[in-house]
Each structure stands twice: as C-alpha cells, then as structure tokens.
C-alpha cells in the first residue's frame, strides 16, 4: 500500500478540525486509572475517545525507529490538548485541563505534573514543525496505543518460488514463441509448396470436346508465370472437378502442365494451355513440407504442455504455502491469495493465475465482506463509493483508512453524513474543500447537526431548505439502491444467458467438428460426390452451421457485463473454418479450415 499523498492545504485544515462526538476529551494521568485505548488505523486516522482524526497528510506524521511521530498541532486536535511550542526554549508546554506537561526538544524526559517521566523517544523537529512521539502522547493522556493495519496483513508473502518460476516461465515462453514461429514458418513453406505452379482458373466452358475446354484466364498463385493468362485464352483442364462447374462457367485451382497448339474453327493454329494435377516433384515437395508442419505442430504441443505443467506446479506451490497458514478458512490469508494471484497474473499474463484469483475472490466475498473490500482497495476493481459504503457498514476505522484522493474525501463526506457520522463527515468535507473541491453546501448541512467548536458558528439557515435537502438525499439513496438492485439482477440474468449460450455454442462446435471429420473435410468423401450432392452439402453447411453461428455471434455481441473476448476469438476461428468450405473439395481451403477448427476445439478445451 502506498501512503496517501495530499497537497499541503490538507494540513492546514487538519490543524483546524477536530472530530468530536461529545465536544470534550478527557486528559488524565492518574497512576491508578486504566489507560484508555488510542487506536491508530493504518497510519491514516487516530481514534481516541470514540472520535477519529485524519493524520494522513505528508507533514502530519512520520515514522522513525518503529515509533509514530505526530505533528504537535494535530496532536492538539486529536486529543483536545493545548501544547504550545516555545522556539526560544525549545519546549512544548501543556497547561489545559488537569494535566500539566513540559516536553523538551530532543530530551528523553518529560515533566508531567511536576514529576520527571522517562520516555523512549524524544520530541523531534522535522519538516519545519515539531513532532511528538506516540510514547509521550500515551503518558500525557494516559492512553495505550494500538496499531491496527487493515490492508497490510492482506499483502501477499514474498515467495522464493515466484522469482525462480518467473525465470523458468520466461524460458518456457521463449521456447513456445520459437516453436510457434517455427510452425508459422513451416505453414508458410507448406502453403508455398502447394501454391507452386498452381493457378486460379476461371472461364466459359466450351462444350463438344473430349477434354474439358474453356475460354478464360489463369492467375498464378506463386512466382511461376509460364501459365499466367491475364487475357482470355484456350484452356484445357486435364483433371476437371464437376463441382467447379456452374452452368457454362468453370472456376477452380489447377497446376500448369504445358503449352501447346490446336486448330480453331477457321483452321488457324492457336495456342492452348493445359492445366491439371501437381507433378510428382511438386507432390513430393508438398509431402516433405507437410512432414515439417506436423513436426512443428508436435513441438508446439510439447511446449504448450510444458508451459501448462509449469504453471500448474507454480499454482500448487502457492496453495501449499498459504494452506499452511490456514488457507481459504482464514479470510486474511484468503485475501492474500487473491492479491498474490492477481499480482502474478499482471506480471505474467498467465490465465491460470487469473482463473484462480477470480475463483478465490468470489469465495472471499462470501466469507468476509470486510476483507473483500479491503482487498478491493488494493485491487481497485470497484469504484471508491461502493468500497467505502460497504466498509463503513462493517468497520468505520477500516473505511476511513481507504480514503485516498480529494474526490474520495468528498464522496466519503456525503456517505458519512448520510450515516450520521457528522464529525467525520465535516472533517472529510473540509479536506476535500482544501483541495479545490466545492463542498460548501454539504458543510452547511452538516452544521445543522454538529458544530465544530474550533470553527465559527454559521448563520441560522432556513429549516425548510434543510428538510428539502434531507428528502432529496433520501431519494438519491433510494434511487441508488434501486439502480444497484437492477444492475445486480441484470448481471445475474446475463450470467444465466451467457452460460446457456456457452453450452449451445459448445454443442454446435462439437457437431461441426464431427461432421467436418466425416463429411465436409473428408476429401475422399467429398470427391466421390456428384455435382448436385456437393451443392446440397454446401447448402447443408449454410443452413445447419453458418446461419446458427451468425445468430450466436449476434447474441454474443449483446452481452454487456460478461467477458466475451475469448469466446469471440473462438467463434472467429469456427467462422473462418466454415467460410473456407465455400468450395468443397479444395485441398488448400480444406487444410486452412482444418487449422482454424483445430484451434477452436483446442481453445474450447475439447481437444488437447
């Protein structure tokens, strides 16, 4: 937790504002009286006789040799004292109430009711002011300091395994990145091999010939240019695919074979370009590149497994450490685990850490509201208003310790006022105003209920205005509660709808994968079909999978609260796989569809 940084204007306000509940604090130093508790909350507020004083400014306090030193003017406000500093004598003198005290700057002795009393830490000079050690304050007011850390106990333990595993995971990341790069390179090499001497051919069919002939163009898919025809020419397809024929039009991919000549109807010799299947050399090269791709895929799978195994081992080690301290049964330890996993996720972006953090965070909300919202102060996942309101209902000291910015003070002032904590509300409103935020109206309203004895009285206000203000505040509170209930209900309904969407999508993906394996992506099956059967099969893909998939894509985009990025990526791969099947039986498109489908199945956890 970083300490609060406020502008210097806050300090001046702190010097003027004391948080009173009854207007009078008891100053005592009787040997037979039991010391009263002085509660220091997170070094941000001091609680004394049921009143709280903010001490979080840069010049309000400091800590040295494990001792808290507080500016003497803040001490006066917090404990209702009257310490006066004499610069010439370098002494602080207290003569208010029944206790007389003289504190010498730099001395380990104080004069208390004319009796010399030893203290472990002397009054100190720093930051252009005079600071009183808590041990001296205890003597003067007959108190006993208790330091309460609200968020510090929730900070995760420093584990040696984190550093060592970060290095291991760094190597795992490097290995996986290299393997993925090698796979990309292998895929590109394979695609180049498939495209070598391959042409995209389309044109008008010329009937009445023994071979499939057309008048059309051929566009090279590689650097090979011998068969590239930008203008229409006579083309003969040696291995025609009927599924590429639509009426009198032909469109398909074939390999260049040769250039020849023939005679046209006018008995003129004209060029003819022949296209067919890949040559044996090209087939051999494709097969060799395919082996490289398969090997690269195997390497990626190996490194993914290593990556996942190492992540799991890391997570297990963290659980082992915290389980020895009570684990999830101890709310503070549970909060430590939540924050620990969150820090590791932010440092590594390993999803396994985020999954564990999210699961434990929900568990913490059920087991301890206070620790949940204190942890949220560290995680900063909710806005300050929700965090402060929730904590204030459970632990006032904890709530006051999480106020950070000037805007926080303004919001806290309104919430404290609504909860009838008028002194604290006044103090927070004054601090917000000292930082340039207009809280004058609120300060005026608070004055109806509580008058700060250190501030001049405000003029009499119109009672009707005040009552109208109270009604307005109550209506705002009701509206806010209704809005929170509406959003909560909306989130719950969306969660149910999202889970149902996920089940439907998984079922669709699994069915498509099954049909792809047996039909759509099975080259032997597809090539054995007639033209009409291929057309029917293509229409089946559109009706059974593409249209439902597009509807699911629209439904997914409508979710407002759920995290949908992973599902959008998965659906994008399924969509790409389906789109590649626009031309059934095409080897290249089928290969690409297979790759996209495999990725969708893998990221959905349906294959390893």
N, C-alpha and C positions, 0 to 999 in steps of 0.2 A: 504494500500500500504506500503510495507516495503521500507525503504530508501535504496538507492544504496550503495553497499559496493565495493569499488575498492581498489586495492592494493596501497601501499604508493607511488609507482612510478608515479601514475597519478598526484599526487600533484605537483611533480617537473615539470611535463610538463605544468600543468596549470599555473605555475609561469612564464613560458617562452612564452606561447602562448596567444595572444590577437586576438580576432576576429574583424578585421577591414573591413569596407566597403570602407571608403574613406581615411584611414590612419591617420586621425586626429579627436579627440573628443574635444568637446568644454567644457571648465571648466569655470564656471561663478558663481558669487554670487551677482548679482546686484539686489537690492531690487525691482526694477521696472520691472525685467524680469520675465516672467511667468515660473514657474517650469516645467522642462521637465520630461516626464514620465520615471520612472525606473520600468520595468516590471520584476517581479520575477516569473518565471514559475515553479510551483511545487517544489520550493526549489532545483531545479536542474540546471537551467540556469538563467542568468541575461541578460535582454535585455536593451540596452542603446544606444541611437542614431543609431538605426537600426542594431546594432551588438549584437551578442549573445556570452556569456562566460559561459562555464560549471563550476558549483560550487558544483558538487555532490560528491566530494571526502570526505572521513572520516574527514580529517583535514582541509578542505576548509571552513567549516562554522559550526555553531551550533545555536540553538535557545534557548533563556532563557527569561523568563518573557514576552513571546509573542513578543520578539524582535529578528530579524535576525542579527547575528554577522558573518562577513566575514573576512577571513584572509587578512591582510593588503596588502600582495603581490598580492593576487587575485584581491583585490580592485584596485591596480595599473593597472593590466592588463585589467580589465573590464571597467574602467573609464578613462584610459590613464592618470593616476596620477603619482606622484613621491614621495609617502610617504616613509620617511626614519626613521627607529627606532633607537633611541639613548638609549642604555641599561643603561648607567650611569645616564642619566637624566630622563629615563622612559618616553620619549616623542616621538610622531610621528610628523614629520615636512614635510610640503608640500610647495615646492617653485617653482613648474613648472607652466608655464602659468601665467595668470593674478591673480590667487588666491593664497594667502599665508595663511597657516593654521598651527597651533600648537595644538596637542591633547595630554593632559597629561593622563597617565595611571591611571584609577580609578577616574578621575575628571568628573563632570557633566558640565564643562565649556570648551569650545574650543576657541582659539584665531583665528579669521577669519579676515584677512586683518586688523590686529591690533585692532579688535573690539571683546570684550568678548561676546560669544553667549552661552546661556544655552541649554543643551540637556538632554533629559530624561534618557538616558542610557550612561554610560561612556565607554571608551576604556577598553578592558578586556584582561587579559593574561590567556591563556589556551592551552593545547596540545602542549606545547613548542613553542608557537607562540603568536602573538599579533592580536587581532580581533577588527574590527571597527564596531560599531552598525550602522544599516541602517539609523537611525535618524541623525547620524553625517555625513554619506555619502550624505544624502539629502542636508544638509547645505553646504557642500563643493562644490558640483557640481550643486547646485540649481535645485534639482530634487524632484520628489514626487513618492514614492514607491507605486506600485500597485501589490498586490499578487494575482496571478491567479492560482487557483487549477483546474487542468484538470481532474484528476481521483478521487480526494477526494469527490467531490459532487456526484459521482456515487456510492459511497459505501452505502450499504443498511442501513436503520434505524434499531436501536435495538428495537424490539417489545417485550413487556412483554409476549404476547401470544405465542411467539416462545418457551420460556422456559417452560411455563405451558403445551403447547400442546406436547412438546417433552416428558414430563413425562406421559401425557395421552397416547401418541402413544407407549411409552415404555410398558405400561400396556396392550395396545391393541395387541402389538407384542407378549407379553408374553402369553396372553390369546389364541391368534391364534396358537402360537407354541405348546401350551399344547393341543389344540383341534386337531391339525394336528398329534401330537404324539399319541393322543388317537385314532384317525382314523387309523393310521398305525397299532397300536396295535390291534384294532378291526378287521381290514382286515386280519392281520396275524392269529388272532384267528379263523376267519371265514374260511380262507384257510386251517388251520389245521383241522378244523371240517370236511370240505369237503374231505380232504385227508385221514382222519382217516379210516383205514381198506380198503383203496382204492388201487388198483393195476393197473399197466400198463401192459397189457397183449398183447402178440403177438405170433403167431404161425401158423402152417399149418393146414388148415381145413381138418377134416376127415368126408367125406360125408357118407350118408346112415344110419344116426342115427336120432332118433326122436328129440333129443336135439342137439343144435349146439356144436359140439365137435371139439377140436383141439389138436394138439401135439405141445406144446410150453412152454413159460416161463412166469413168473409173477414177476414183480418188485414192491416192496412195496413203496408207496408214503408217508409213515408215520413210526412210530416206531413199528407198528403192523407187526409181522413177520410170523404168522401162515400160511399165503398163499404165502409166498415168495418162488419162484421157480427159482433158478439160472440155473438149468438144465432142459431140456425138460421133460414134464410130460403130463399125460392125463388131459385135462381141459374141463369142461363143462360150457358154458355160458348160464345162465338162462334167461337173458334179452338181447339177441343179437341185435345189430344195423347193419342193412344191409349196411349202408354207411361205416361201418368199414371193409367191405369185399372187397378185390381186388383179383379177380381170386380165387386161392386156399389159399389166405393169409388173416389172420384176425389181426386187431390191434385196441385196444380200452381200455377204462378205466372202471373197474367194481369193485364191492366190494366183499370181500371174504365172502362166506356163510358157507361152511363146507368142510370136507374131508371125502370121502367115498371110497368104493371099487367096483370093477367090474371085469368081466372075459374077458380076451383077446381072440384072435382067437385060441389060443392054450389051452383054458380053464384054464388059470392060473389067479389067483386072483392078481389084480394090483390096486394101489391107483388111485383115481380120485379126482380132486379138483374142487369144484363148486364155481362159481362167479356169482353175479347178481347185483340187485339194493341195495341201502342202507337200512339198517334195520330201524325199526320205531324209535329206540333210536337215531340212527345217524341222521335221518331226523329231529327229534325233536331238537337235538343239533344244527344242521345246521340252522334251523329256528330261534332258540334263538340267535345264533351268528349273523344272518342276521339282526335281530332287533337292536342289539347293533351297527352294522355297520351303519344302517340307522339313528340311533340316533346320532352317531358320525358325520355323514355327515351333519345332520341338525345343529349340534353345530358349525361345521366349517363354514357353510353358514352364521350362525348368526354372528360369529366373523368377517368374511370377510365383511359383511355388516356394522358392527360397525366400522371396520378399514377404509372402504371406506368413510363412512359418516363423521368420524372424520377428515380424510384427506381433504375432500371437505369443511368442516367447516373452517379448518385452512386456506385453499387457499382463501376462501371467505373473511376471516378476513384481509388477506394481501392485497387483492384488495381494500377492503373498506378503509384501511389506506392510500394507495397510491393514490386512486381516489380522496381523499380529498385534495391532493396536486397537482392535475391536471392529474394524471393517465397517460395513454398512449399518451395523447395530448402533454405532456411535455417530450421532448426527454431525459432530465436528469433523470426525475422520471421514465420513461420507462426503462432506463438503470439500475436504482436502482432495479426495479422489476426483471429484468433479472438476475442480480447478486444475489439478495435475494433468488429467487427460485433455482438458481444454488447451493448456499451455503446450502440450506435446503436439496436439493437432495443428495449432497455429505455427509451430516451429517446423513441422514435417509434412503437413497436409495429408497425413495417413488417415484414411476414412475410418479405420478400425478404432482409432482414438476418439474420433467424433461420435461414433456409434455408442461407445461405452460412456462417454461424457453425457450424451443425451439421455441414455437409459438411467444412469445414476442420478441425473438432475431431476428427473421425474420422481424417482424414489425419494430424493431429499425433500421435495415439495410435500410429499405425504407424511414424512417422518418429523420434519421440523420446519415450521414456517419461518422462524427467526433466522436459522442458519441458511435457509434457502435464499432469503432476501439479502442477508449479509454477503453470501457468495455472489449474488447478483450484483452487489456493489462493486465487486472485483471484475465480474464478467461483463457488466454493463450491457446486458441483453434486453432489459426493460427500461422504460423511462423513469426518471427520478420520482415523479409523482406517485406512481404505483408502488415503487420500492419504499418510499418514505411512509406512505399511508399504511402499508402492510406492517412495517416495523413499528410504527407509532402505536398501533393497536396491541402490540405484543410487548415491546420493550422500549420505553421512552429514551433511555440512555443510548441504546443502540441506534435508534432512529436519528437522534441528534448528531451522532458521530459520523453519519454518512453524508452530511451536508457538505458540498464541495464548492460550488460556484455561487456567484451572486444571484443568478436565476434560481438556483436551488434554495437559497435563503428566502427569496420571495415566495416560492411555492410552499416551502416549509412554514412560512409565516401564516399563510392562508389556512393550511391544514391544522396548525397548532391552534389558531383562532377558532376554527370550527370545532375542535376537540376541547375547547375551553381551557387550554393551557396558555392563559393570557400573558404572563410574564415572558415566557419563551417566545411567544408569538411576537410580542413587542420587540424583543431583542433581535430576532431574525429579520423583522421588517426594517429595523433601524440599520442593520448591517447591509441589507440589500440597498437601502436608500443611499448609504455612504458610498456604494459602488455604482451610483448613477442610475439606479432603477427607481422609478417613482412608486413609492408605497405610502404616500401621504394619506390617501383616503383610508387605507387599512389601519394605519397608525391612529387615525382619528376615531375609527370604530372601536379599536381595542381599548381606547381611553374611556369608553363608556363603562367598561367592566373593571379596568385596572389602571391605576395612576402610578406611574413611576415616581417614587419620592425624589429621584435625582434629576427629574425633568420638571420644568414649569408646567403648571396646570393649563390645559387647553380651555378655550372659552366654551360656554354651555352650547350644546348642539340641539338641533331640533329633534325631538323624540320621534315624531312621525317619520322623519328621514331614516332614523336608525331602525325603526321597526320594519320599514320597507326594505332596508338593506338586509335585515335578517331573513325576511321572506325570500328575497332574491337569492341569498346564499343557500337557503334550504332547498329552493327549487333547483339551483345549479347542482347541488349534491344529489338530489333525486334523479335529475336528468343524467348525471354522470353514472350513477348506479344502474339506471335502465340501459344506458348505452353499453356499459361493460357487460351486463347480462345478455344483451342482444348479440354482441360480438362473441361472447363465450359460447352461446347457443349456436351461432353461425359456424364457429370453428368446429364444434362437436359434430354438427351436421355434415360439414365439409369433410371432416376426418372419416366419417362413415362412408360418404360418397367416394372419397379417394381410395379407401380400402377396397370398395366394391369395384371401382374402375381398375385397380391393380389386379384383382382376381380375374376380371373379364379379359384384360389385356394379356395376362399370362396364359390363359386358356387359348386365346386367339394365336399367340405366338407359338405355342406348343403344337396346335393343329396345323399351322402353316409349315412348321418345320417337318412334321410328319409327311404332309402332302408334297413338300419340296423334295424330300428324300425319295419318295416312291413315284412321284409323277413329274412335277414341274422342273426339277433339277436333274432328273434321271435322263441322260442323253439317249441311252438305248431305248427307253420307253417312248420318249418324245419323237425320236427319228423314225419310230415304227408306226406312227400315226399318219392318217390321211390328212389332206389339207383341211377338210371340214372338221375332223376331230381336233386338229390343232386350234382351229378357230374357236371351237366350243370350249376347249380347255382354257384358252386365253380369256374368254368371257367369264368362265368359272372363277378365275383368279380375281377379276374385277369385282364380280358380284359377291363372292364369298369372303374375300380378304381386303381388296383395295378400298371398297366403299365403307365397310365397317371400320377399317383402320383410319380412314379420313374422319369419320364421325368421332372416333375415340380421340383423335388429335384435337378436334374442336372442343370436346369435353375437357380434355386435359388443360387447354389454354384458359379455361374459365375458372380454375381453382385460384383463390386469392391468398390463402394462408399457408397451404402445404408447399413444401419444397419439391418442385417438379423437374428440376434441371436433369437429374439422372434419367428420369422416365422419358423426357423429351429426346435425350441423346439415344436412348434405346429404341424409341419409336422411329427416330430418324433412320436408324440402321435397317429396321424392318421395312420402312417405306422405300429405301434405296434398293433393298433386295427385290421387292415387288416390282418396282419400276424397271429393273433390269430384265424382267421377264416379258417385256412388251414384244420381244421377238423370241419365241420359244425355239429351243434347239441351237441357238447361237452359243458356241463353246466359250467365247470370251465373256459375253454377258452373263452366262450361267456361272462362270468362275467368280466374277465380281459379286454376283448375287449370293453365292455361297459364302464368300468372305464377310459380307455385311450380315448375313443371317447368323453365321457362327459368332460374330461379335455381339449381336443382340442376345443370343442364347447365353453366351458367356457372362455378359454384364448383368443378365437377369438371374444368374445363379442356376441355370438349368443344365449347363454342361460345365465340365472342368477343363 
